[in-house]
Amino acid sequence: MRLASLLMQRRALLLVALPGWCLLLIAARWLHSGHPAFAFLVWNLILGLVPLVASWMLVRADREGASVMARLFWFMLWLLFLPNAPYIVTDFVHLHPRPPVAYWYDIALQYSFAFTGVVVGYASVADVQALTNRHRGTRTGWVVAILALMLAGFGIYLGRFVRWNSWDAFVHPHRVLRHVADGSMDPGDHPRPVGVTLVYGLGLVMGYVVLRRLVPRSDGRDEEE
C-alpha cells in the first residue's frame, strides 16, 4: 500500500505539479504581454511526456503479462520519443530579451520547461531500467539505460539540426535509416552530429548516474531488483 502511494505521488509530481508550474508561467507571461511567446514549449513538453507514459505502460503491460508484441510496441514508443524530453534544453537557443517581459522571467520560464523535460526523461529511463533489471539483471539494466540516453543525444541532433520528429521513424523510416547509414556520422566529414551526440548523450548519462546515486530508494537499496 505504501509503495502504491509513493508511485501515485511520483506520477502526480511528474504529470501535474511540474508541468502545471510550467503552464502557470506561460499563462502569466501571456496575460502580462498579450502575446503567446514561447507557446511552442507547451507542445514540446507534451511530446516530452510521451516517453514517461510509454514507460509506465510498458511496466504495466509486463505486470499484466501482455504479449511480447505489446511490450515491444511500448518499448519502441518509449525509445523513439525519449529524445523529446531532454530536447527542451536546446530551446534555450530561442532565448533573448522580449520586452515588456523581464529577461530574468523568461530565463526562469525556459529553465522550468527544460528541467521538467530532463526529469521526466530520467524517470522514464528509470522505469525501463528497473524492468530490465528484473528480467535481465542490473548490468544489462545499466547498459540499456546508457545506450538509450546516448541515442537520445543523437535524437536531439536529428531534432535540432535535421528538424526531424520522433514520428518520422514511423512515417518515413527509410529516410531516417538512409541518413544514419549514408556516412553522415563520420567524425571527420560531419563533426556536428558526432559532437552533439557525444556532448548531449554523455551529459545525460552523467546526470542520470549522479541522480541515481544521490536519490536513495525508499527500501534503502541503490538498484532495482
C-alpha positions as CSV (number, residue, x, y, z in Angstrom):
1,M,0.0,0.0,0.0
2,R,2.8,2.4,0.8
3,L,4.6,1.6,-2.5
4,A,1.4,2.3,-4.4
5,S,1.0,5.6,-2.5
6,L,4.6,6.6,-3.4
7,L,4.0,5.8,-7.0
8,M,0.9,7.9,-7.2
9,Q,2.8,10.8,-5.5
10,R,5.6,10.5,-8.1
11,R,3.1,10.4,-11.0
12,A,1.3,13.5,-9.7
13,L,4.6,15.3,-9.3
14,L,5.8,14.5,-12.8
15,L,2.5,14.8,-14.7
16,V,0.7,17.5,-12.7
17,A,2.9,19.6,-10.5
18,L,6.0,20.3,-12.7
19,P,4.0,20.7,-16.0
20,G,1.4,22.7,-14.1
21,W,4.1,25.1,-12.9
22,C,5.4,25.5,-16.5
23,L,1.9,26.2,-17.7
24,L,1.3,28.8,-15.0
25,L,4.5,30.6,-16.0
26,I,3.4,30.6,-19.7
27,A,-0.1,31.8,-18.8
28,A,1.2,34.6,-16.6
29,R,3.6,35.8,-19.3
30,W,0.8,35.7,-21.9
31,L,-1.5,37.8,-19.6
32,H,1.2,40.3,-19.0
33,S,2.5,40.7,-22.5
34,G,-0.6,39.9,-24.5
35,H,1.5,37.7,-26.8
36,P,1.8,33.9,-26.7
37,A,5.6,33.9,-26.9
38,F,7.2,30.5,-26.0
39,A,3.9,28.7,-26.6
40,F,5.9,26.2,-28.6
41,L,7.4,25.0,-25.3
42,V,3.9,23.6,-24.3
43,W,3.9,21.3,-27.4
44,N,7.5,20.3,-26.8
45,L,6.6,19.4,-23.2
46,I,3.7,17.4,-24.3
47,L,6.0,15.4,-26.6
48,G,8.4,15.1,-23.7
49,L,5.8,13.5,-21.5
50,V,5.2,10.7,-24.1
51,P,8.2,8.6,-23.1
52,L,7.1,8.7,-19.4
53,V,3.6,7.5,-20.3
54,A,5.1,4.8,-22.6
55,S,7.4,3.5,-19.9
56,W,4.6,3.3,-17.4
57,M,2.5,1.4,-20.0
58,L,5.4,-0.9,-20.6
59,V,5.8,-1.7,-16.9
60,R,2.0,-2.2,-16.7
61,A,2.0,-4.5,-19.7
62,D,4.8,-6.6,-18.2
63,R,3.0,-6.8,-14.9
64,E,-0.2,-7.9,-16.5
65,G,1.5,-10.5,-18.7
66,A,0.8,-8.8,-22.0
67,S,2.1,-10.2,-25.3
68,V,5.6,-9.7,-26.5
69,M,4.4,-7.6,-29.3
70,A,2.5,-5.3,-26.9
71,R,5.5,-4.8,-24.7
72,L,7.8,-4.3,-27.7
73,F,5.4,-1.6,-29.0
74,W,5.6,0.4,-25.7
75,F,9.4,-0.1,-25.6
76,M,9.9,1.2,-29.1
77,L,7.5,4.1,-28.5
78,W,9.5,5.0,-25.4
79,L,12.8,4.8,-27.1
80,L,11.7,6.8,-30.1
81,F,10.1,9.6,-28.1
82,L,12.8,9.7,-25.3
83,P,14.8,12.4,-27.1
84,N,11.8,14.8,-26.9
85,A,12.2,15.1,-23.1
86,P,15.8,16.4,-22.9
87,Y,15.4,18.2,-26.3
88,I,13.7,21.1,-24.5
89,V,17.1,22.1,-23.2
90,T,18.1,23.1,-26.7
91,D,15.2,25.6,-26.8
92,F,17.4,28.0,-24.9
93,V,18.5,28.9,-28.5
94,H,15.3,30.9,-28.7
95,L,16.0,32.9,-25.5
96,H,16.6,36.6,-25.9
97,P,15.1,39.8,-24.4
98,R,11.4,40.2,-25.3
99,P,10.0,43.3,-23.6
100,P,7.8,44.1,-21.8
101,V,8.5,40.8,-20.0
102,A,11.7,40.9,-17.9
103,Y,14.6,38.8,-19.3
104,W,15.1,37.1,-15.9
105,Y,11.5,35.8,-16.1
106,D,12.0,34.3,-19.5
107,I,15.1,32.6,-18.2
108,A,13.2,31.1,-15.3
109,L,10.4,30.0,-17.7
110,Q,12.8,28.3,-20.1
111,Y,14.7,26.7,-17.2
112,S,11.4,25.3,-15.8
113,F,10.5,23.6,-19.0
114,A,14.0,22.2,-19.6
115,F,14.2,20.9,-16.0
116,T,10.8,19.3,-16.3
117,G,11.8,17.6,-19.6
118,V,15.0,16.2,-18.2
119,V,13.4,14.9,-15.0
120,V,10.6,13.3,-16.9
121,G,13.0,11.7,-19.3
122,Y,15.1,10.4,-16.4
123,A,12.0,9.0,-14.7
124,S,11.1,7.1,-17.8
125,V,14.6,5.7,-18.2
126,A,14.5,4.6,-14.5
127,D,11.2,2.7,-15.2
128,V,12.7,0.8,-18.1
129,Q,15.9,0.2,-16.3
130,A,14.0,-1.3,-13.3
131,L,12.1,-3.6,-15.6
132,T,15.3,-4.7,-17.4
133,N,16.9,-5.3,-14.0
134,R,14.1,-7.6,-13.0
135,H,14.3,-9.7,-16.2
136,R,18.0,-9.5,-17.3
137,G,19.9,-8.3,-14.3
138,T,21.4,-5.0,-13.1
139,R,24.3,-4.9,-15.5
140,T,22.0,-5.2,-18.5
141,G,19.7,-2.6,-17.0
142,W,22.6,-0.1,-16.9
143,V,23.6,-1.0,-20.5
144,V,20.0,-0.3,-21.7
145,A,19.8,3.0,-19.8
146,I,23.2,4.3,-21.0
147,L,22.5,3.2,-24.7
148,A,19.1,4.8,-24.6
149,L,20.5,8.1,-23.3
150,M,23.2,8.1,-25.9
151,L,20.6,7.5,-28.6
152,A,18.7,10.4,-27.1
153,G,21.7,12.6,-27.7
154,F,21.6,11.6,-31.4
155,G,17.9,12.2,-31.4
156,I,18.5,15.7,-30.1
157,Y,20.8,16.3,-33.1
158,L,18.2,15.0,-35.5
159,G,15.5,17.2,-34.0
160,R,17.5,20.4,-33.6
161,F,19.6,20.4,-36.8
162,V,17.9,18.0,-39.2
163,R,14.5,19.0,-38.0
164,W,13.1,15.5,-37.8
165,N,10.4,14.4,-35.3
166,S,10.0,11.1,-33.5
167,W,7.1,10.1,-35.7
168,D,9.3,10.3,-38.8
169,A,10.6,6.9,-37.7
170,F,7.0,5.6,-38.4
171,V,6.1,7.8,-41.4
172,H,9.5,7.9,-43.2
173,P,11.6,5.1,-41.7
174,H,13.6,4.7,-44.9
175,R,14.8,8.3,-44.8
176,V,15.9,8.0,-41.2
177,L,17.8,4.8,-41.9
178,R,19.4,6.3,-45.0
179,H,20.6,9.4,-43.1
180,V,22.2,7.2,-40.4
181,A,23.8,4.8,-42.9
182,D,25.0,7.3,-45.5
183,G,28.1,8.3,-43.6
184,S,26.7,11.4,-42.0
185,M,28.1,10.2,-38.7
186,D,31.7,10.1,-39.9
187,P,33.6,12.3,-37.4
188,G,36.0,13.6,-40.0
189,D,33.4,14.7,-42.5
190,H,30.5,15.5,-40.2
191,P,31.7,16.6,-36.8
192,R,28.5,18.3,-35.7
193,P,26.3,15.1,-35.4
194,V,29.1,13.3,-33.6
195,G,29.8,16.2,-31.3
196,V,26.1,16.9,-30.5
197,T,25.5,13.2,-29.8
198,L,28.5,12.8,-27.6
199,V,28.1,16.1,-25.6
200,Y,24.4,15.7,-25.0
201,G,24.4,11.9,-24.7
202,L,27.3,11.8,-22.3
203,G,25.9,14.7,-20.4
204,L,22.6,12.9,-20.0
205,V,24.4,9.8,-18.9
206,M,26.4,11.6,-16.2
207,G,23.4,13.4,-14.9
208,Y,21.4,10.2,-14.7
209,V,24.1,8.3,-12.9
210,V,24.6,11.2,-10.4
211,L,20.9,11.4,-9.8
212,R,20.6,7.7,-9.2
213,R,23.3,7.9,-6.6
214,L,22.0,11.0,-4.9
215,V,18.4,9.9,-4.6
216,P,18.1,6.7,-2.5
217,R,15.3,4.2,-3.0
218,S,12.5,4.0,-0.4
219,D,13.7,0.5,0.5
220,G,17.3,1.6,1.2
221,R,18.8,-0.1,-1.9
222,D,20.6,1.7,-4.7
223,E,19.5,-0.6,-7.6
224,E,16.2,-2.1,-8.6
225,E,15.9,-5.8,-8.5
